[in-house]
Amino acid sequence: MAPGYGDTDSNNHTGFLTVEQGAAILVRMATLGADGPTGGFFSEDGPVPW
């Protein structure tokens, strides 16, 4: 999962997403059902090619 560029201490608060916005994809993916997507790379916008 790619939580995006969050505004945190780690990047000296230069990120453009809040911590809550960055956590949204993590929570969504952690609560998917057994039929959810697997084996991919995902951002808040959906699958990310790699």
mmCIF entry with sequence, helices, sheets and N, C-alpha, C, O atoms, coordinates in Angstrom:
data_MODEL
# 
_entry.id   MODEL 
# 
_entity.id                         1 
_entity.type                       polymer 
_entity.pdbx_number_of_molecules   1 
# 
_entity_poly.entity_id                      1 
_entity_poly.type                           'polypeptide(L)' 
_entity_poly.nstd_linkage                   no 
_entity_poly.nstd_monomer                   no 
_entity_poly.pdbx_seq_one_letter_code       MAPGYGDTDSNNHTGFLTVEQGAAILVRMATLGADGPTGGFFSEDGPVPW 
_entity_poly.pdbx_seq_one_letter_code_can   MAPGYGDTDSNNHTGFLTVEQGAAILVRMATLGADGPTGGFFSEDGPVPW 
_entity_poly.pdbx_strand_id                 A 
# 
loop_
_entity_poly_seq.entity_id 
_entity_poly_seq.num 
_entity_poly_seq.mon_id 
_entity_poly_seq.hetero 
1 1  MET n 
1 2  ALA n 
1 3  PRO n 
1 4  GLY n 
1 5  TYR n 
1 6  GLY n 
1 7  ASP n 
1 8  THR n 
1 9  ASP n 
1 10 SER n 
1 11 ASN n 
1 12 ASN n 
1 13 HIS n 
1 14 THR n 
1 15 GLY n 
1 16 PHE n 
1 17 LEU n 
1 18 THR n 
1 19 VAL n 
1 20 GLU n 
1 21 GLN n 
1 22 GLY n 
1 23 ALA n 
1 24 ALA n 
1 25 ILE n 
1 26 LEU n 
1 27 VAL n 
1 28 ARG n 
1 29 MET n 
1 30 ALA n 
1 31 THR n 
1 32 LEU n 
1 33 GLY n 
1 34 ALA n 
1 35 ASP n 
1 36 GLY n 
1 37 PRO n 
1 38 THR n 
1 39 GLY n 
1 40 GLY n 
1 41 PHE n 
1 42 PHE n 
1 43 SER n 
1 44 GLU n 
1 45 ASP n 
1 46 GLY n 
1 47 PRO n 
1 48 VAL n 
1 49 PRO n 
1 50 TRP n 
# 
_struct_asym.id          A 
_struct_asym.entity_id   1 
# 
loop_
_struct_conf.conf_type_id 
_struct_conf.id 
_struct_conf.pdbx_PDB_helix_id 
_struct_conf.beg_label_comp_id 
_struct_conf.beg_label_asym_id 
_struct_conf.beg_label_seq_id 
_struct_conf.pdbx_beg_PDB_ins_code 
_struct_conf.end_label_comp_id 
_struct_conf.end_label_asym_id 
_struct_conf.end_label_seq_id 
_struct_conf.pdbx_end_PDB_ins_code 
_struct_conf.beg_auth_comp_id 
_struct_conf.beg_auth_asym_id 
_struct_conf.beg_auth_seq_id 
_struct_conf.end_auth_comp_id 
_struct_conf.end_auth_asym_id 
_struct_conf.end_auth_seq_id 
_struct_conf.pdbx_PDB_helix_class 
_struct_conf.details 
_struct_conf.pdbx_PDB_helix_length 
HELX_P HELX_P1 AA1 ASP A 9  ? ASN A 11 ? ASP A 9  ASN A 11 5 ? 3  
HELX_P HELX_P2 AA2 VAL A 19 ? ALA A 30 ? VAL A 19 ALA A 30 1 ? 12 
# 
_struct_conf_type.id          HELX_P 
_struct_conf_type.criteria    ? 
_struct_conf_type.reference   ? 
# 
_struct_sheet.id               AA1 
_struct_sheet.type             ? 
_struct_sheet.number_strands   2 
_struct_sheet.details          ? 
# 
_struct_sheet_order.sheet_id     AA1 
_struct_sheet_order.range_id_1   1 
_struct_sheet_order.range_id_2   2 
_struct_sheet_order.offset       ? 
_struct_sheet_order.sense        anti-parallel 
# 
loop_
_struct_sheet_range.sheet_id 
_struct_sheet_range.id 
_struct_sheet_range.beg_label_comp_id 
_struct_sheet_range.beg_label_asym_id 
_struct_sheet_range.beg_label_seq_id 
_struct_sheet_range.pdbx_beg_PDB_ins_code 
_struct_sheet_range.end_label_comp_id 
_struct_sheet_range.end_label_asym_id 
_struct_sheet_range.end_label_seq_id 
_struct_sheet_range.pdbx_end_PDB_ins_code 
_struct_sheet_range.beg_auth_comp_id 
_struct_sheet_range.beg_auth_asym_id 
_struct_sheet_range.beg_auth_seq_id 
_struct_sheet_range.end_auth_comp_id 
_struct_sheet_range.end_auth_asym_id 
_struct_sheet_range.end_auth_seq_id 
AA1 1 PHE A 42 ? SER A 43 ? PHE A 42 SER A 43 
AA1 2 GLY A 46 ? PRO A 47 ? GLY A 46 PRO A 47 
# 
loop_
_atom_site.group_PDB 
_atom_site.id 
_atom_site.type_symbol 
_atom_site.label_atom_id 
_atom_site.label_alt_id 
_atom_site.label_comp_id 
_atom_site.label_asym_id 
_atom_site.label_entity_id 
_atom_site.label_seq_id 
_atom_site.pdbx_PDB_ins_code 
_atom_site.Cartn_x 
_atom_site.Cartn_y 
_atom_site.Cartn_z 
_atom_site.occupancy 
_atom_site.B_iso_or_equiv 
_atom_site.pdbx_formal_charge 
_atom_site.auth_seq_id 
_atom_site.auth_comp_id 
_atom_site.auth_asym_id 
_atom_site.auth_atom_id 
_atom_site.pdbx_PDB_model_num 
ATOM 1   N N  . MET A 1 1  ? 0.837   -1.163  0.000   1.00 0.00 ? 1  MET A N  1 
ATOM 2   C CA . MET A 1 1  ? 0.000   0.000   0.000   1.00 0.00 ? 1  MET A CA 1 
ATOM 3   C C  . MET A 1 1  ? 0.887   1.232   0.000   1.00 0.00 ? 1  MET A C  1 
ATOM 4   O O  . MET A 1 1  ? 1.976   1.246   0.573   1.00 0.00 ? 1  MET A O  1 
ATOM 5   N N  . ALA A 1 2  ? 0.390   2.253   -0.654  1.00 0.00 ? 2  ALA A N  1 
ATOM 6   C CA . ALA A 1 2  ? 1.087   3.529   -0.708  1.00 0.00 ? 2  ALA A CA 1 
ATOM 7   C C  . ALA A 1 2  ? 0.227   4.580   -0.018  1.00 0.00 ? 2  ALA A C  1 
ATOM 8   O O  . ALA A 1 2  ? -0.770  5.029   -0.582  1.00 0.00 ? 2  ALA A O  1 
ATOM 9   N N  . PRO A 1 3  ? 0.597   4.974   1.190   1.00 0.00 ? 3  PRO A N  1 
ATOM 10  C CA . PRO A 1 3  ? -0.231  5.922   1.913   1.00 0.00 ? 3  PRO A CA 1 
ATOM 11  C C  . PRO A 1 3  ? -0.102  7.368   1.421   1.00 0.00 ? 3  PRO A C  1 
ATOM 12  O O  . PRO A 1 3  ? -0.794  8.254   1.920   1.00 0.00 ? 3  PRO A O  1 
ATOM 13  N N  . GLY A 1 4  ? 0.762   7.603   0.465   1.00 0.00 ? 4  GLY A N  1 
ATOM 14  C CA . GLY A 1 4  ? 0.941   8.966   -0.042  1.00 0.00 ? 4  GLY A CA 1 
ATOM 15  C C  . GLY A 1 4  ? 1.973   9.729   0.772   1.00 0.00 ? 4  GLY A C  1 
ATOM 16  O O  . GLY A 1 4  ? 2.559   9.196   1.715   1.00 0.00 ? 4  GLY A O  1 
ATOM 17  N N  . TYR A 1 5  ? 2.184   10.966  0.400   1.00 0.00 ? 5  TYR A N  1 
ATOM 18  C CA . TYR A 1 5  ? 3.206   11.797  1.036   1.00 0.00 ? 5  TYR A CA 1 
ATOM 19  C C  . TYR A 1 5  ? 2.569   12.552  2.195   1.00 0.00 ? 5  TYR A C  1 
ATOM 20  O O  . TYR A 1 5  ? 2.036   13.650  2.033   1.00 0.00 ? 5  TYR A O  1 
ATOM 21  N N  . GLY A 1 6  ? 2.642   11.931  3.365   1.00 0.00 ? 6  GLY A N  1 
ATOM 22  C CA . GLY A 1 6  ? 2.003   12.485  4.549   1.00 0.00 ? 6  GLY A CA 1 
ATOM 23  C C  . GLY A 1 6  ? 2.869   13.495  5.274   1.00 0.00 ? 6  GLY A C  1 
ATOM 24  O O  . GLY A 1 6  ? 4.097   13.436  5.217   1.00 0.00 ? 6  GLY A O  1 
ATOM 25  N N  . ASP A 1 7  ? 2.231   14.398  5.938   1.00 0.00 ? 7  ASP A N  1 
ATOM 26  C CA . ASP A 1 7  ? 2.866   15.452  6.716   1.00 0.00 ? 7  ASP A CA 1 
ATOM 27  C C  . ASP A 1 7  ? 3.237   14.890  8.089   1.00 0.00 ? 7  ASP A C  1 
ATOM 28  O O  . ASP A 1 7  ? 2.408   14.860  8.998   1.00 0.00 ? 7  ASP A O  1 
ATOM 29  N N  . THR A 1 8  ? 4.491   14.445  8.231   1.00 0.00 ? 8  THR A N  1 
ATOM 30  C CA . THR A 1 8  ? 4.932   13.800  9.470   1.00 0.00 ? 8  THR A CA 1 
ATOM 31  C C  . THR A 1 8  ? 6.275   14.366  9.928   1.00 0.00 ? 8  THR A C  1 
ATOM 32  O O  . THR A 1 8  ? 6.928   15.123  9.210   1.00 0.00 ? 8  THR A O  1 
ATOM 33  N N  . ASP A 1 9  ? 6.665   13.983  11.131  1.00 0.00 ? 9  ASP A N  1 
ATOM 34  C CA . ASP A 1 9  ? 7.979   14.364  11.640  1.00 0.00 ? 9  ASP A CA 1 
ATOM 35  C C  . ASP A 1 9  ? 9.094   13.804  10.753  1.00 0.00 ? 9  ASP A C  1 
ATOM 36  O O  . ASP A 1 9  ? 10.148  14.423  10.604  1.00 0.00 ? 9  ASP A O  1 
ATOM 37  N N  . SER A 1 10 ? 8.853   12.628  10.167  1.00 0.00 ? 10 SER A N  1 
ATOM 38  C CA . SER A 1 10 ? 9.877   11.956  9.359   1.00 0.00 ? 10 SER A CA 1 
ATOM 39  C C  . SER A 1 10 ? 10.331  12.776  8.160   1.00 0.00 ? 10 SER A C  1 
ATOM 40  O O  . SER A 1 10 ? 11.479  12.663  7.731   1.00 0.00 ? 10 SER A O  1 
ATOM 41  N N  . ASN A 1 11 ? 9.433   13.606  7.612   1.00 0.00 ? 11 ASN A N  1 
ATOM 42  C CA . ASN A 1 11 ? 9.804   14.420  6.449   1.00 0.00 ? 11 ASN A CA 1 
ATOM 43  C C  . ASN A 1 11 ? 9.792   15.913  6.775   1.00 0.00 ? 11 ASN A C  1 
ATOM 44  O O  . ASN A 1 11 ? 9.652   16.757  5.890   1.00 0.00 ? 11 ASN A O  1 
ATOM 45  N N  . ASN A 1 12 ? 9.940   16.210  8.047   1.00 0.00 ? 12 ASN A N  1 
ATOM 46  C CA . ASN A 1 12 ? 10.003  17.604  8.499   1.00 0.00 ? 12 ASN A CA 1 
ATOM 47  C C  . ASN A 1 12 ? 8.740   18.377  8.133   1.00 0.00 ? 12 ASN A C  1 
ATOM 48  O O  . ASN A 1 12 ? 8.786   19.578  7.866   1.00 0.00 ? 12 ASN A O  1 
ATOM 49  N N  . HIS A 1 13 ? 7.623   17.673  8.124   1.00 0.00 ? 13 HIS A N  1 
ATOM 50  C CA . HIS A 1 13 ? 6.296   18.247  7.854   1.00 0.00 ? 13 HIS A CA 1 
ATOM 51  C C  . HIS A 1 13 ? 6.205   18.920  6.478   1.00 0.00 ? 13 HIS A C  1 
ATOM 52  O O  . HIS A 1 13 ? 5.628   19.997  6.332   1.00 0.00 ? 13 HIS A O  1 
ATOM 53  N N  . THR A 1 14 ? 6.793   18.251  5.475   1.00 0.00 ? 14 THR A N  1 
ATOM 54  C CA . THR A 1 14 ? 6.701   18.777  4.113   1.00 0.00 ? 14 THR A CA 1 
ATOM 55  C C  . THR A 1 14 ? 5.657   18.038  3.277   1.00 0.00 ? 14 THR A C  1 
ATOM 56  O O  . THR A 1 14 ? 5.441   18.386  2.116   1.00 0.00 ? 14 THR A O  1 
ATOM 57  N N  . GLY A 1 15 ? 5.011   17.030  3.849   1.00 0.00 ? 15 GLY A N  1 
ATOM 58  C CA . GLY A 1 15 ? 3.997   16.270  3.125   1.00 0.00 ? 15 GLY A CA 1 
ATOM 59  C C  . GLY A 1 15 ? 2.731   17.072  2.906   1.00 0.00 ? 15 GLY A C  1 
ATOM 60  O O  . GLY A 1 15 ? 2.490   18.066  3.592   1.00 0.00 ? 15 GLY A O  1 
ATOM 61  N N  . PHE A 1 16 ? 1.919   16.640  1.948   1.00 0.00 ? 16 PHE A N  1 
ATOM 62  C CA . PHE A 1 16 ? 0.695   17.364  1.627   1.00 0.00 ? 16 PHE A CA 1 
ATOM 63  C C  . PHE A 1 16 ? -0.565  16.641  2.082   1.00 0.00 ? 16 PHE A C  1 
ATOM 64  O O  . PHE A 1 16 ? -1.666  17.167  1.916   1.00 0.00 ? 16 PHE A O  1 
ATOM 65  N N  . LEU A 1 17 ? -0.428  15.438  2.655   1.00 0.00 ? 17 LEU A N  1 
ATOM 66  C CA . LEU A 1 17 ? -1.575  14.707  3.199   1.00 0.00 ? 17 LEU A CA 1 
ATOM 67  C C  . LEU A 1 17 ? -1.493  14.693  4.718   1.00 0.00 ? 17 LEU A C  1 
ATOM 68  O O  . LEU A 1 17 ? -0.403  14.668  5.290   1.00 0.00 ? 17 LEU A O  1 
ATOM 69  N N  . THR A 1 18 ? -2.654  14.710  5.368   1.00 0.00 ? 18 THR A N  1 
ATOM 70  C CA . THR A 1 18 ? -2.654  14.541  6.812   1.00 0.00 ? 18 THR A CA 1 
ATOM 71  C C  . THR A 1 18 ? -2.374  13.082  7.135   1.00 0.00 ? 18 THR A C  1 
ATOM 72  O O  . THR A 1 18 ? -2.479  12.218  6.264   1.00 0.00 ? 18 THR A O  1 
ATOM 73  N N  . VAL A 1 19 ? -2.024  12.810  8.362   1.00 0.00 ? 19 VAL A N  1 
ATOM 74  C CA . VAL A 1 19 ? -1.796  11.432  8.787   1.00 0.00 ? 19 VAL A CA 1 
ATOM 75  C C  . VAL A 1 19 ? -3.087  10.621  8.609   1.00 0.00 ? 19 VAL A C  1 
ATOM 76  O O  . VAL A 1 19 ? -3.044  9.459   8.205   1.00 0.00 ? 19 VAL A O  1 
ATOM 77  N N  . GLU A 1 20 ? -4.215  11.231  8.909   1.00 0.00 ? 20 GLU A N  1 
ATOM 78  C CA . GLU A 1 20 ? -5.499  10.558  8.750   1.00 0.00 ? 20 GLU A CA 1 
ATOM 79  C C  . GLU A 1 20 ? -5.769  10.198  7.294   1.00 0.00 ? 20 GLU A C  1 
ATOM 80  O O  . GLU A 1 20 ? -6.266  9.108   7.010   1.00 0.00 ? 20 GLU A O  1 
ATOM 81  N N  . GLN A 1 21 ? -5.453  11.087  6.381   1.00 0.00 ? 21 GLN A N  1 
ATOM 82  C CA . GLN A 1 21 ? -5.644  10.790  4.960   1.00 0.00 ? 21 GLN A CA 1 
ATOM 83  C C  . GLN A 1 21 ? -4.727  9.655   4.520   1.00 0.00 ? 21 GLN A C  1 
ATOM 84  O O  . GLN A 1 21 ? -5.147  8.786   3.756   1.00 0.00 ? 21 GLN A O  1 
ATOM 85  N N  . GLY A 1 22 ? -3.506  9.651   4.980   1.00 0.00 ? 22 GLY A N  1 
ATOM 86  C CA . GLY A 1 22 ? -2.576  8.584   4.635   1.00 0.00 ? 22 GLY A CA 1 
ATOM 87  C C  . GLY A 1 22 ? -2.995  7.248   5.217   1.00 0.00 ? 22 GLY A C  1 
ATOM 88  O O  . GLY A 1 22 ? -2.758  6.205   4.607   1.00 0.00 ? 22 GLY A O  1 
ATOM 89  N N  . ALA A 1 23 ? -3.608  7.265   6.378   1.00 0.00 ? 23 ALA A N  1 
ATOM 90  C CA . ALA A 1 23 ? -4.038  6.029   7.036   1.00 0.00 ? 23 ALA A CA 1 
ATOM 91  C C  . ALA A 1 23 ? -5.279  5.429   6.381   1.00 0.00 ? 23 ALA A C  1 
ATOM 92  O O  . ALA A 1 23 ? -5.543  4.240   6.562   1.00 0.00 ? 23 ALA A O  1 
ATOM 93  N N  . ALA A 1 24 ? -6.038  6.202   5.636   1.00 0.00 ? 24 ALA A N  1 
ATOM 94  C CA . ALA A 1 24 ? -7.298  5.720   5.055   1.00 0.00 ? 24 ALA A CA 1 
ATOM 95  C C  . ALA A 1 24 ? -7.090  4.477   4.185   1.00 0.00 ? 24 ALA A C  1 
ATOM 96  O O  . ALA A 1 24 ? -7.867  3.528   4.290   1.00 0.00 ? 24 ALA A O  1 
ATOM 97  N N  . ILE A 1 25 ? -6.074  4.458   3.340   1.00 0.00 ? 25 ILE A N  1 
ATOM 98  C CA . ILE A 1 25 ? -5.834  3.293   2.481   1.00 0.00 ? 25 ILE A CA 1 
ATOM 99  C C  . ILE A 1 25 ? -5.418  2.086   3.321   1.00 0.00 ? 25 ILE A C  1 
ATOM 100 O O  . ILE A 1 25 ? -5.795  0.956   3.007   1.00 0.00 ? 25 ILE A O  1 
ATOM 101 N N  . LEU A 1 26 ? -4.657  2.311   4.368   1.00 0.00 ? 26 LEU A N  1 
ATOM 102 C CA . LEU A 1 26 ? -4.225  1.212   5.224   1.00 0.00 ? 26 LEU A CA 1 
ATOM 103 C C  . LEU A 1 26 ? -5.421  0.563   5.918   1.00 0.00 ? 26 LEU A C  1 
ATOM 104 O O  . LEU A 1 26 ? -5.519  -0.663  5.982   1.00 0.00 ? 26 LEU A O  1 
ATOM 105 N N  . VAL A 1 27 ? -6.319  1.383   6.430   1.00 0.00 ? 27 VAL A N  1 
ATOM 106 C CA . VAL A 1 27 ? -7.512  0.861   7.102   1.00 0.00 ? 27 VAL A CA 1 
ATOM 107 C C  . VAL A 1 27 ? -8.407  0.143   6.099   1.00 0.00 ? 27 VAL A C  1 
ATOM 108 O O  . VAL A 1 27 ? -8.913  -0.943  6.381   1.00 0.00 ? 27 VAL A O  1 
ATOM 109 N N  . ARG A 1 28 ? -8.601  0.746   4.926   1.00 0.00 ? 28 ARG A N  1 
ATOM 110 C CA . ARG A 1 28 ? -9.457  0.119   3.916   1.00 0.00 ? 28 ARG A CA 1 
ATOM 111 C C  . ARG A 1 28 ? -8.936  -1.253  3.511   1.00 0.00 ? 28 ARG A C  1 
ATOM 112 O O  . ARG A 1 28 ? -9.705  -2.211  3.432   1.00 0.00 ? 28 ARG A O  1 
ATOM 113 N N  . MET A 1 29 ? -7.649  -1.355  3.256   1.00 0.00 ? 29 MET A N  1 
ATOM 114 C CA . MET A 1 29 ? -7.081  -2.628  2.823   1.00 0.00 ? 29 MET A CA 1 
ATOM 115 C C  . MET A 1 29 ? -7.059  -3.650  3.961   1.00 0.00 ? 29 MET A C  1 
ATOM 116 O O  . MET A 1 29 ? -7.232  -4.844  3.715   1.00 0.00 ? 29 MET A O  1 
ATOM 117 N N  . ALA A 1 30 ? -6.852  -3.209  5.186   1.00 0.00 ? 30 ALA A N  1 
ATOM 118 C CA . ALA A 1 30 ? -6.813  -4.127  6.329   1.00 0.00 ? 30 ALA A CA 1 
ATOM 119 C C  . ALA A 1 30 ? -8.183  -4.703  6.653   1.00 0.00 ? 30 ALA A C  1 
ATOM 120 O O  . ALA A 1 30 ? -8.280  -5.742  7.306   1.00 0.00 ? 30 ALA A O  1 
ATOM 121 N N  . THR A 1 31 ? -9.231  -4.044  6.208   1.00 0.00 ? 31 THR A N  1 
ATOM 122 C CA . THR A 1 31 ? -10.583 -4.503  6.535   1.00 0.00 ? 31 THR A CA 1 
ATOM 123 C C  . THR A 1 31 ? -11.308 -5.115  5.340   1.00 0.00 ? 31 THR A C  1 
ATOM 124 O O  . THR A 1 31 ? -12.520 -5.323  5.403   1.00 0.00 ? 31 THR A O  1 
ATOM 125 N N  . LEU A 1 32 ? -10.599 -5.406  4.263   1.00 0.00 ? 32 LEU A N  1 
ATOM 126 C CA . LEU A 1 32 ? -11.211 -6.053  3.105   1.00 0.00 ? 32 LEU A CA 1 
ATOM 127 C C  . LEU A 1 32 ? -11.648 -7.467  3.450   1.00 0.00 ? 32 LEU A C  1 
ATOM 128 O O  . LEU A 1 32 ? -11.069 -8.113  4.323   1.00 0.00 ? 32 LEU A O  1 
ATOM 129 N N  . GLY A 1 33 ? -12.648 -7.928  2.773   1.00 0.00 ? 33 GLY A N  1 
ATOM 130 C CA . GLY A 1 33 ? -13.091 -9.303  2.937   1.00 0.00 ? 33 GLY A CA 1 
ATOM 131 C C  . GLY A 1 33 ? -12.151 -10.266 2.232   1.00 0.00 ? 33 GLY A C  1 
ATOM 132 O O  . GLY A 1 33 ? -11.203 -9.852  1.565   1.00 0.00 ? 33 GLY A O  1 
ATOM 133 N N  . ALA A 1 34 ? -12.420 -11.539 2.386   1.00 0.00 ? 34 ALA A N  1 
ATOM 134 C CA . ALA A 1 34 ? -11.580 -12.575 1.789   1.00 0.00 ? 34 ALA A CA 1 
ATOM 135 C C  . ALA A 1 34 ? -11.563 -12.519 0.266   1.00 0.00 ? 34 ALA A C  1 
ATOM 136 O O  . ALA A 1 34 ? -10.640 -13.043 -0.359  1.00 0.00 ? 34 ALA A O  1 
ATOM 137 N N  . ASP A 1 35 ? -12.562 -11.897 -0.335  1.00 0.00 ? 35 ASP A N  1 
ATOM 138 C CA . ASP A 1 35 ? -12.617 -11.805 -1.794  1.00 0.00 ? 35 ASP A CA 1 
ATOM 139 C C  . ASP A 1 35 ? -11.980 -10.516 -2.321  1.00 0.00 ? 35 ASP A C  1 
ATOM 140 O O  . ASP A 1 35 ? -12.092 -10.217 -3.510  1.00 0.00 ? 35 ASP A O  1 
ATOM 141 N N  . GLY A 1 36 ? -11.321 -9.761  -1.461  1.00 0.00 ? 36 GLY A N  1 
ATOM 142 C CA . GLY A 1 36 ? -10.683 -8.506  -1.868  1.00 0.00 ? 36 GLY A CA 1 
ATOM 143 C C  . GLY A 1 36 ? -9.444  -8.748  -2.709  1.00 0.00 ? 36 GLY A C  1 
ATOM 144 O O  . GLY A 1 36 ? -8.988  -9.886  -2.822  1.00 0.00 ? 36 GLY A O  1 
ATOM 145 N N  . PRO A 1 37 ? -8.886  -7.685  -3.308  1.00 0.00 ? 37 PRO A N  1 
ATOM 146 C CA . PRO A 1 37 ? -7.705  -7.838  -4.161  1.00 0.00 ? 37 PRO A CA 1 
ATOM 147 C C  . PRO A 1 37 ? -6.472  -8.237  -3.350  1.00 0.00 ? 37 PRO A C  1 
ATOM 148 O O  . PRO A 1 37 ? -6.330  -7.870  -2.183  1.00 0.00 ? 37 PRO A O  1 
ATOM 149 N N  . THR A 1 38 ? -5.596  -8.988  -3.988  1.00 0.00 ? 38 THR A N  1 
ATOM 150 C CA . THR A 1 38 ? -4.338  -9.406  -3.363  1.00 0.00 ? 38 THR A CA 1 
ATOM 151 C C  . THR A 1 38 ? -3.216  -9.325  -4.386  1.00 0.00 ? 38 THR A C  1 
ATOM 152 O O  . THR A 1 38 ? -3.467  -9.227  -5.588  1.00 0.00 ? 38 THR A O  1 
ATOM 153 N N  . GLY A 1 39 ? -2.004  -9.366  -3.915  1.00 0.00 ? 39 GLY A N  1 
ATOM 154 C CA . GLY A 1 39 ? -0.841  -9.447  -4.792  1.00 0.00 ? 39 GLY A CA 1 
ATOM 155 C C  . GLY A 1 39 ? -0.609  -8.219  -5.642  1.00 0.00 ? 39 GLY A C  1 
ATOM 156 O O  . GLY A 1 39 ? -0.002  -8.313  -6.709  1.00 0.00 ? 39 GLY A O  1 
ATOM 157 N N  . GLY A 1 40 ? -1.079  -7.066  -5.191  1.00 0.00 ? 40 GLY A N  1 
ATOM 158 C CA . GLY A 1 40 ? -0.894  -5.842  -5.960  1.00 0.00 ? 40 GLY A CA 1 
ATOM 159 C C  . GLY A 1 40 ? -0.360  -4.718  -5.103  1.00 0.00 ? 40 GLY A C  1 
ATOM 160 O O  . GLY A 1 40 ? -0.107  -4.892  -3.910  1.00 0.00 ? 40 GLY A O  1 
ATOM 161 N N  . PHE A 1 41 ? -0.193  -3.578  -5.712  1.00 0.00 ? 41 PHE A N  1 
ATOM 162 C CA . PHE A 1 41 ? 0.265   -2.370  -5.038  1.00 0.00 ? 41 PHE A CA 1 
ATOM 163 C C  . PHE A 1 41 ? -0.863  -1.365  -5.168  1.00 0.00 ? 41 PHE A C  1 
ATOM 164 O O  . PHE A 1 41 ? -1.294  -1.065  -6.281  1.00 0.00 ? 41 PHE A O  1 
ATOM 165 N N  . PHE A 1 42 ? -1.346  -0.841  -4.059  1.00 0.00 ? 42 PHE A N  1 
ATOM 166 C CA . PHE A 1 42 ? -2.543  -0.026  -4.065  1.00 0.00 ? 42 PHE A CA 1 
ATOM 167 C C  . PHE A 1 42 ? -2.328  1.310   -3.376  1.00 0.00 ? 42 PHE A C  1 
ATOM 168 O O  . PHE A 1 42 ? -1.617  1.401   -2.375  1.00 0.00 ? 42 PHE A O  1 
ATOM 169 N N  . SER A 1 43 ? -2.950  2.341   -3.920  1.00 0.00 ? 43 SER A N  1 
ATOM 170 C CA . SER A 1 43 ? -3.002  3.658   -3.294  1.00 0.00 ? 43 SER A CA 1 
ATOM 171 C C  . SER A 1 43 ? -4.460  3.980   -3.021  1.00 0.00 ? 43 SER A C  1 
ATOM 172 O O  . SER A 1 43 ? -5.336  3.163   -3.306  1.00 0.00 ? 43 SER A O  1 
ATOM 173 N N  . GLU A 1 44 ? -4.727  5.124   -2.488  1.00 0.00 ? 44 GLU A N  1 
ATOM 174 C CA . GLU A 1 44 ? -6.100  5.538   -2.222  1.00 0.00 ? 44 GLU A CA 1 
ATOM 175 C C  . GLU A 1 44 ? -6.921  5.597   -3.512  1.00 0.00 ? 44 GLU A C  1 
ATOM 176 O O  . GLU A 1 44 ? -8.143  5.452   -3.483  1.00 0.00 ? 44 GLU A O  1 
ATOM 177 N N  . ASP A 1 45 ? -6.251  5.808   -4.630  1.00 0.00 ? 45 ASP A N  1 
ATOM 178 C CA . ASP A 1 45 ? -6.936  5.897   -5.931  1.00 0.00 ? 45 ASP A CA 1 
ATOM 179 C C  . ASP A 1 45 ? -7.155  4.542   -6.600  1.00 0.00 ? 45 ASP A C  1 
ATOM 180 O O  . ASP A 1 45 ? -7.807  4.470   -7.642  1.00 0.00 ? 45 ASP A O  1 
ATOM 181 N N  . GLY A 1 46 ? -6.624  3.472   -6.022  1.00 0.00 ? 46 GLY A N  1 
ATOM 182 C CA . GLY A 1 46 ? -6.781  2.153   -6.593  1.00 0.00 ? 46 GLY A CA 1 
ATOM 183 C C  . GLY A 1 46 ? -5.462  1.499   -6.914  1.00 0.00 ? 46 GLY A C  1 
ATOM 184 O O  . GLY A 1 46 ? -4.435  1.902   -6.369  1.00 0.00 ? 46 GLY A O  1 
ATOM 185 N N  . PRO A 1 47 ? -5.450  0.493   -7.790  1.00 0.00 ? 47 PRO A N  1 
ATOM 186 C CA . PRO A 1 47 ? -4.223  -0.216  -8.136  1.00 0.00 ? 47 PRO A CA 1 
ATOM 187 C C  . PRO A 1 47 ? -3.175  0.703   -8.760  1.00 0.00 ? 47 PRO A C  1 
ATOM 188 O O  . PRO A 1 47 ? -3.501  1.589   -9.550  1.00 0.00 ? 47 PRO A O  1 
ATOM 189 N N  . VAL A 1 48 ? -1.920  0.480   -8.398  1.00 0.00 ? 48 VAL A N  1 
ATOM 190 C CA . VAL A 1 48 ? -0.809  1.259   -8.937  1.00 0.00 ? 48 VAL A CA 1 
ATOM 191 C C  . VAL A 1 48 ? 0.062   0.303   -9.745  1.00 0.00 ? 48 VAL A C  1 
ATOM 192 O O  . VAL A 1 48 ? 0.533   -0.699  -9.207  1.00 0.00 ? 48 VAL A O  1 
ATOM 193 N N  . PRO A 1 49 ? 0.288   0.594   -11.034 1.00 0.00 ? 49 PRO A N  1 
ATOM 194 C CA . PRO A 1 49 ? 1.154   -0.300  -11.819 1.00 0.00 ? 49 PRO A CA 1 
ATOM 195 C C  . PRO A 1 49 ? 2.596   -0.243  -11.323 1.00 0.00 ? 49 PRO A C  1 
ATOM 196 O O  . PRO A 1 49 ? 3.088   0.809   -10.914 1.00 0.00 ? 49 PRO A O  1 
ATOM 197 N N  . TRP A 1 50 ? 3.253   -1.383  -11.366 1.00 0.00 ? 50 TRP A N  1 
ATOM 198 C CA . TRP A 1 50 ? 4.664   -1.444  -10.996 1.00 0.00 ? 50 TRP A CA 1 
ATOM 199 C C  . TRP A 1 50 ? 5.274   -2.557  -11.687 1.00 0.00 ? 50 TRP A C  1 
ATOM 200 O O  . TRP A 1 50 ? 6.470   -2.803  -11.525 1.00 0.00 ? 50 TRP A O  1 
# 
